[in-house]
Amino acid sequence: MALNYIWIGLFVIGVAIGVVRLIFMGDTEALPAMMDSTFEMSSMAFDMTLGLTGTLTLWMGILKIGEDSGLVNKLAKGLSPVLTKLFPEIPKGHPALGSIFMNISANMLGLDNAATPVGLKAMQEMQELNPKKDTASNSMIMFLVLNTSGLTIIPVSIMAYRAKMNAADPTDVFIPLLLTTMCSTLVGLIIVSLYQRINLFRRALLVMFAIIATLVGTLFWAIYGMSNADVQSFCRLLTACLILGAILIFICSGWKKRLNVYNSFIEGAKGGFHVAVSLIPYCVAILAAIGVFRASGALEMIQTGVANLVDACGMNSDFTDALPVALLKPLNGAGARGMMLEAMQSHGPDSFVGHLASVLQGSTDTTFYILAIYFGSVGIRKYRYSVACGLLADLAGIIAAICFSYFFFYN
């Protein structure tokens, strides 16, 4: 229901601003620009979904091998002491727990192409346990918010973009980004836990938090002192090892069980294709509304209003030049990425604004896009409090990004 109002609001506000610009400012290009943006974003949504088809087909096939071989069940049983505390609705040993773990792990390592298919698989498995098929369950909401909070340990893509923009040190955003995403994820986890009355001070969860902190510290120790080229090479190698290693482990598990691995892959891959096709209407709907809202100039108006308000309070408003990244990030990842590149181009990648734009880009994930494809893939129409929790995690990430950027980069 919340996304329904947001979707309508994006269209209505965008068109209203366009009409005002036409009547009072004589801007005859406002409405045509919004119309063009609608068609452009709809086409982009279709292309994005088709582009996802190959990745979905591959990973759904690989996961099917893991299911048939029993590897996913073994993984789920091993992780039950931790995940059943966060997802109490899911029985111990259920395959959904294994898919959830693989999705979260892929997100933390910046493996977006691997995370999305596994996440959609986890949603399908949770939907099987869901008594109300059109309403998001508590487990689905917890899983979704953990995804939208965007916890990433290795921000490979952002560092690569900074390198392309000739930043003096493309990796200098690593620590601020890590701290920012940890804040947004922690806030999202706490908020959902309060809604669902989950006690986070349990031994299994505290051990998990300690392990994550240890892994983060180890990774930072490993790359500390490396040159920019060495860090980029290390991250690419680590990513390749993780993806290829996962594929090899799943295939070997099927071979060990004497499965027809190829047939298992094909069966799972067919499901991936159907899931990708079913996502097209949801992506078109949300991106078309975003296109109208952005083309109307609403984002620029919000940025200007925030800057004036901050100035009136006697505070530093330099951060507002990077605010479009933060405003677009929950709505459209590609748009936020474009704003990040534009900020680095206009102000320089090593400027305060350039650094802040990079940190904002990695602070959270694309909330409404994830809502649309994850819930849309299983026919969920009633989102309950998931939108509110996701946006609060986004807000925490934005605030943390601004604070850490001022601390690390503002002169």
C-alpha positions as CSV (number, residue, x, y, z in Angstrom):
1,M,0.0,0.0,0.0
2,A,2.8,2.4,0.9
3,L,4.5,1.9,-2.5
4,N,1.2,2.4,-4.2
5,Y,0.9,5.9,-2.7
6,I,4.6,6.7,-3.4
7,W,4.1,5.6,-7.0
8,I,1.1,7.8,-7.5
9,G,2.8,10.6,-5.7
10,L,5.8,10.6,-8.0
11,F,3.6,10.9,-11.0
12,V,1.2,13.5,-9.6
13,I,3.9,15.7,-8.1
14,G,6.0,15.5,-11.2
15,V,3.1,16.4,-13.6
16,A,2.0,19.2,-11.2
17,I,5.4,20.8,-11.2
18,G,5.5,20.5,-15.0
19,V,2.2,22.3,-15.3
20,V,3.3,25.1,-13.0
21,R,6.5,25.5,-15.0
22,L,4.4,25.7,-18.2
23,I,1.8,28.2,-16.9
24,F,3.8,30.5,-14.7
25,M,7.3,30.2,-16.3
26,G,6.4,29.7,-19.9
27,D,8.6,26.5,-20.0
28,T,7.1,24.7,-23.0
29,E,9.7,22.0,-22.8
30,A,8.9,20.8,-19.3
31,L,6.0,18.5,-20.1
32,P,7.5,17.1,-23.3
33,A,10.7,16.4,-21.4
34,M,8.7,14.5,-18.7
35,M,7.0,12.5,-21.5
36,D,10.3,11.6,-23.1
37,S,11.7,10.6,-19.7
38,T,8.7,8.3,-19.1
39,F,9.4,6.4,-22.4
40,E,13.1,6.4,-21.8
41,M,12.9,5.0,-18.3
42,S,10.3,2.4,-19.4
43,S,12.7,1.3,-22.1
44,M,15.6,1.2,-19.6
45,A,13.5,-0.9,-17.2
46,F,12.8,-3.4,-20.0
47,D,16.5,-3.5,-20.9
48,M,17.6,-3.9,-17.3
49,T,15.2,-6.8,-16.8
50,L,16.4,-8.5,-19.9
51,G,20.0,-7.9,-18.9
52,L,19.2,-9.6,-15.6
53,T,17.8,-12.7,-17.4
54,G,21.2,-14.2,-18.2
55,T,22.5,-13.8,-14.7
56,L,19.2,-15.1,-13.2
57,T,19.2,-18.1,-15.5
58,L,22.8,-19.0,-14.6
59,W,22.5,-18.7,-10.8
60,M,19.1,-20.3,-10.6
61,G,20.6,-23.2,-12.4
62,I,23.6,-23.4,-10.1
63,L,21.3,-23.2,-7.0
64,K,19.2,-26.0,-8.4
65,I,22.3,-28.2,-8.4
66,G,22.9,-27.2,-4.8
67,E,19.4,-28.1,-3.8
68,D,19.3,-31.5,-5.6
69,S,22.7,-32.4,-4.1
70,G,21.7,-31.5,-0.6
71,L,24.4,-28.8,-0.3
72,V,21.9,-26.0,0.4
73,N,20.2,-28.1,3.1
74,K,23.6,-28.7,4.8
75,L,24.4,-25.0,4.6
76,A,21.1,-24.1,6.1
77,K,21.5,-26.6,9.0
78,G,24.9,-25.2,9.8
79,L,23.7,-21.6,9.9
80,S,20.4,-22.3,11.7
81,P,21.7,-21.2,15.2
82,V,22.2,-17.7,13.9
83,L,19.6,-17.2,11.1
84,T,16.7,-18.7,13.1
85,K,17.2,-15.9,15.6
86,L,16.7,-13.3,12.9
87,F,14.1,-15.3,10.9
88,P,12.2,-17.2,13.6
89,E,9.4,-18.0,11.1
90,I,11.7,-20.2,9.0
91,P,12.2,-23.7,10.4
92,K,15.7,-25.0,11.2
93,G,17.4,-26.6,8.2
94,H,15.0,-25.0,5.6
95,P,16.7,-24.2,2.2
96,A,15.6,-20.6,2.5
97,L,18.2,-20.1,5.3
98,G,21.0,-21.2,3.0
99,S,19.8,-18.8,0.2
100,I,19.5,-16.0,2.7
101,F,23.1,-16.5,3.8
102,M,24.4,-16.7,0.3
103,N,22.6,-13.5,-0.7
104,I,23.9,-11.5,2.3
105,S,27.4,-12.8,1.8
106,A,27.3,-11.8,-1.9
107,N,26.1,-8.3,-1.0
108,M,28.8,-7.9,1.6
109,L,31.4,-8.7,-1.0
110,G,29.9,-6.5,-3.7
111,L,28.8,-9.4,-5.9
112,D,25.5,-7.8,-7.1
113,N,25.2,-10.1,-10.0
114,A,25.3,-13.1,-7.7
115,A,23.2,-11.5,-4.9
116,T,20.1,-10.7,-6.8
117,P,19.3,-14.2,-8.2
118,V,20.0,-15.8,-4.8
119,G,17.8,-13.2,-3.2
120,L,14.9,-13.9,-5.5
121,K,15.4,-17.6,-4.8
122,A,15.2,-16.9,-1.1
123,M,12.0,-14.9,-1.6
124,Q,10.4,-17.8,-3.4
125,E,11.3,-20.2,-0.6
126,M,10.0,-17.9,2.0
127,Q,6.8,-17.5,0.0
128,E,6.2,-21.2,0.3
129,L,6.1,-20.7,4.1
130,N,4.0,-17.6,4.0
131,P,0.4,-18.2,5.0
132,K,-0.8,-15.0,3.4
133,K,0.4,-15.1,-0.2
134,D,-0.3,-11.4,-1.0
135,T,1.2,-10.0,2.3
136,A,4.9,-9.7,3.2
137,S,5.8,-12.0,6.1
138,N,8.1,-10.9,8.9
139,S,11.0,-12.9,7.5
140,M,10.5,-11.3,4.1
141,I,10.6,-7.9,5.6
142,M,13.7,-8.6,7.6
143,F,15.4,-10.0,4.6
144,L,14.4,-7.1,2.4
145,V,15.6,-4.4,4.8
146,L,19.0,-6.2,5.2
147,N,19.3,-6.0,1.4
148,T,18.2,-2.4,1.0
149,S,20.6,-1.3,3.7
150,G,23.4,-2.3,1.3
151,L,26.1,-3.6,3.7
152,T,29.2,-3.9,1.4
153,I,32.7,-4.7,2.6
154,I,34.4,-4.4,-0.8
155,P,33.0,-1.5,-2.9
156,V,34.7,-2.6,-6.0
157,S,32.5,-0.6,-8.5
158,I,32.8,2.7,-6.7
159,M,36.6,2.4,-6.4
160,A,36.7,1.6,-10.1
161,Y,34.6,4.6,-11.0
162,R,36.9,6.8,-8.9
163,A,39.9,5.3,-10.7
164,K,38.4,6.1,-14.1
165,M,37.8,9.7,-12.9
166,N,41.6,9.9,-12.1
167,A,41.2,10.2,-8.4
168,A,44.5,10.5,-6.6
169,D,43.6,7.6,-4.3
170,P,40.5,5.7,-5.5
171,T,40.5,3.6,-2.4
172,D,40.4,6.4,0.1
173,V,36.6,6.0,0.4
174,F,36.9,2.4,1.6
175,I,36.8,3.1,5.4
176,P,34.1,5.8,5.3
177,L,32.0,3.5,3.0
178,L,32.4,0.6,5.3
179,L,31.4,2.6,8.4
180,T,28.5,4.1,6.6
181,T,27.0,0.8,5.3
182,M,27.5,-0.7,8.7
183,C,25.5,2.1,10.3
184,S,22.6,1.8,7.8
185,T,22.5,-2.0,8.2
186,L,22.6,-1.8,12.0
187,V,19.8,0.8,12.0
188,G,17.7,-1.3,9.6
189,L,18.3,-4.4,11.7
190,I,17.4,-2.7,15.0
191,I,14.2,-1.1,13.6
192,V,12.9,-4.3,12.1
193,S,13.8,-6.2,15.3
194,L,11.8,-3.7,17.3
195,Y,8.8,-4.2,15.1
196,Q,9.1,-8.0,15.3
197,R,10.3,-8.0,19.0
198,I,13.5,-9.9,18.2
199,N,16.1,-10.0,20.9
200,L,19.5,-9.1,19.3
201,F,21.5,-9.7,22.5
202,R,21.6,-13.5,22.1
203,R,24.8,-15.4,22.1
204,A,24.6,-16.7,18.5
205,L,23.9,-13.2,17.1
206,L,26.7,-11.6,19.2
207,V,29.1,-14.2,17.9
208,M,28.0,-13.5,14.4
209,F,28.6,-9.8,14.9
210,A,32.1,-10.5,16.3
211,I,32.9,-12.7,13.3
212,I,31.8,-10.0,10.8
213,A,33.9,-7.5,12.7
214,T,36.9,-9.8,12.6
215,L,36.5,-10.4,8.8
216,V,36.2,-6.7,8.1
217,G,39.3,-6.0,10.2
218,T,41.3,-8.8,8.4
219,L,40.3,-7.5,5.0
220,F,41.3,-3.9,5.9
221,W,44.7,-5.3,7.3
222,A,45.2,-7.2,4.0
223,I,44.8,-4.2,1.8
224,Y,46.3,-1.6,4.1
225,G,49.3,0.0,2.5
226,M,48.6,-1.3,-1.0
227,S,48.9,0.9,-4.0
228,N,45.7,1.8,-5.9
229,A,46.5,-0.7,-8.7
230,D,47.2,-3.4,-6.2
231,V,43.9,-2.9,-4.3
232,Q,41.9,-3.0,-7.5
233,S,43.8,-6.1,-8.6
234,F,43.3,-7.8,-5.2
235,C,39.5,-7.0,-5.2
236,R,39.1,-8.4,-8.8
237,L,41.0,-11.5,-7.9
238,L,39.0,-12.1,-4.7
239,T,35.7,-11.5,-6.5
240,A,36.7,-14.0,-9.3
241,C,37.8,-16.6,-6.7
242,L,34.6,-16.3,-4.8
243,I,32.3,-16.6,-7.8
244,L,34.2,-19.3,-9.6
245,G,34.8,-21.2,-6.3
246,A,31.1,-21.1,-5.5
247,I,30.1,-22.5,-8.9
248,L,32.8,-25.2,-8.7
249,I,31.6,-26.2,-5.2
250,F,28.0,-26.6,-6.3
251,I,28.9,-28.6,-9.4
252,C,31.3,-30.9,-7.4
253,S,28.6,-31.5,-4.8
254,G,26.2,-32.6,-7.5
255,W,28.9,-34.8,-9.1
256,K,29.6,-36.4,-5.7
257,K,26.0,-37.3,-5.3
258,R,26.0,-38.8,-8.8
259,L,23.4,-36.4,-10.1
260,N,22.8,-35.5,-13.7
261,V,24.3,-32.1,-13.0
262,Y,23.5,-30.7,-16.5
263,N,19.8,-31.6,-16.2
264,S,19.6,-30.1,-12.8
265,F,21.1,-26.9,-14.1
266,I,18.7,-26.7,-17.0
267,E,15.7,-27.3,-14.8
268,G,16.7,-24.5,-12.4
269,A,17.7,-22.2,-15.3
270,K,14.2,-22.4,-16.8
271,G,12.8,-21.0,-13.6
272,G,15.3,-18.2,-13.7
273,F,14.0,-17.1,-17.2
274,H,10.4,-17.1,-16.0
275,V,11.2,-15.0,-12.9
276,A,13.1,-12.5,-15.1
277,V,10.1,-12.1,-17.4
278,S,7.7,-11.7,-14.5
279,L,9.7,-8.7,-13.2
280,I,9.3,-6.5,-16.3
281,P,6.0,-4.9,-15.2
282,Y,7.3,-4.0,-11.8
283,C,10.5,-2.4,-13.1
284,V,8.7,-0.5,-15.8
285,A,6.1,0.9,-13.2
286,I,8.6,2.2,-10.7
287,L,11.2,3.6,-13.2
288,A,8.6,5.4,-15.3
289,A,7.3,7.2,-12.2
290,I,10.9,8.1,-11.2
291,G,11.5,9.4,-14.7
292,V,8.6,11.8,-14.5
293,F,9.6,13.0,-11.0
294,R,13.2,13.6,-12.0
295,A,12.5,15.3,-15.3
296,S,10.1,17.7,-13.6
297,G,12.9,19.3,-11.6
298,A,11.6,18.2,-8.3
299,L,15.0,16.8,-7.2
300,E,16.7,20.2,-7.9
301,M,14.0,22.0,-6.0
302,I,14.5,19.7,-3.0
303,Q,18.3,20.2,-3.1
304,T,17.9,24.0,-3.3
305,G,15.4,24.0,-0.4
306,V,17.6,21.9,1.8
307,A,20.6,24.2,1.0
308,N,18.6,27.3,2.0
309,L,17.4,25.7,5.2
310,V,20.9,24.6,6.2
311,D,22.3,28.1,5.5
312,A,19.5,29.7,7.5
313,C,20.5,27.5,10.5
314,G,24.0,28.8,10.2
315,M,25.4,25.4,9.2
316,N,27.8,24.3,6.4
317,S,25.8,23.5,3.3
318,D,28.6,22.2,1.1
319,F,27.1,18.7,1.3
320,T,24.0,19.7,-0.6
321,D,25.9,19.6,-3.9
322,A,26.1,15.8,-3.5
323,L,22.5,15.5,-2.3
324,P,21.0,14.4,-5.6
325,V,22.9,11.1,-5.2
326,A,21.2,10.5,-1.9
327,L,17.8,11.5,-3.2
328,L,18.0,9.2,-6.3
329,K,19.7,6.3,-4.6
330,P,16.5,4.8,-3.0
331,L,14.7,5.3,-6.3
332,N,17.1,4.4,-9.1
333,G,20.6,3.0,-8.9
334,A,21.6,4.0,-12.4
335,G,20.4,7.6,-11.9
336,A,22.3,7.9,-8.6
337,R,25.4,6.5,-10.3
338,G,25.1,9.2,-13.0
339,M,24.7,11.9,-10.3
340,M,27.9,10.6,-8.6
341,L,29.9,10.8,-11.8
342,E,28.5,14.2,-12.5
343,A,29.5,15.4,-9.0
344,M,33.0,14.1,-9.5
345,Q,33.2,15.6,-13.0
346,S,32.0,19.0,-11.8
347,H,33.9,19.3,-8.5
348,G,36.7,16.8,-9.0
349,P,37.0,13.2,-7.6
350,D,39.2,14.4,-4.8
351,S,37.0,17.3,-3.6
352,F,34.8,17.0,-0.6
353,V,31.7,16.8,-2.9
354,G,33.4,14.1,-5.0
355,H,34.2,12.0,-2.0
356,L,30.8,12.5,-0.4
357,A,29.0,11.5,-3.7
358,S,31.1,8.3,-3.7
359,V,30.2,7.5,-0.1
360,L,26.5,8.3,-0.6
361,Q,26.4,6.0,-3.7
362,G,27.6,3.1,-1.5
363,S,25.8,4.0,1.7
364,T,22.6,2.0,0.9
365,D,21.0,0.0,-1.9
366,T,18.2,0.9,-4.3
367,T,15.2,0.5,-1.9
368,F,12.3,0.8,-4.3
369,Y,13.9,-1.2,-7.0
370,I,14.6,-4.0,-4.6
371,L,11.0,-3.8,-3.2
372,A,9.6,-4.0,-6.7
373,I,11.6,-7.0,-8.0
374,Y,11.8,-9.0,-4.7
375,F,8.2,-8.6,-3.7
376,G,7.0,-8.6,-7.3
377,S,8.7,-11.9,-8.1
378,V,6.4,-13.7,-5.6
379,G,3.2,-11.6,-6.0
380,I,3.4,-9.7,-2.7
381,R,1.1,-6.6,-2.8
382,K,0.9,-5.7,0.9
383,Y,4.3,-4.5,2.1
384,R,3.3,-3.7,5.7
385,Y,6.1,-1.7,7.4
386,S,8.9,-2.7,5.0
387,V,8.9,0.6,3.1
388,A,9.2,2.6,6.4
389,C,12.0,0.4,7.7
390,G,13.9,0.5,4.4
391,L,13.7,4.3,4.2
392,L,14.8,4.8,7.8
393,A,17.8,2.6,7.0
394,D,18.4,4.8,4.0
395,L,18.2,8.0,6.1
396,A,20.6,6.6,8.6
397,G,23.0,5.8,5.7
398,I,22.7,9.3,4.3
399,I,23.3,11.0,7.7
400,A,26.3,8.7,8.4
401,A,27.7,9.3,4.9
402,I,27.6,13.1,5.4
403,C,29.1,12.9,8.9
404,F,31.9,10.5,8.0
405,S,32.7,12.5,4.9
406,Y,33.0,15.7,6.9
407,F,35.3,13.9,9.3
408,F,37.6,12.2,6.7
409,F,37.6,14.6,3.8
410,Y,36.5,18.1,4.7
411,N,39.3,20.6,5.0
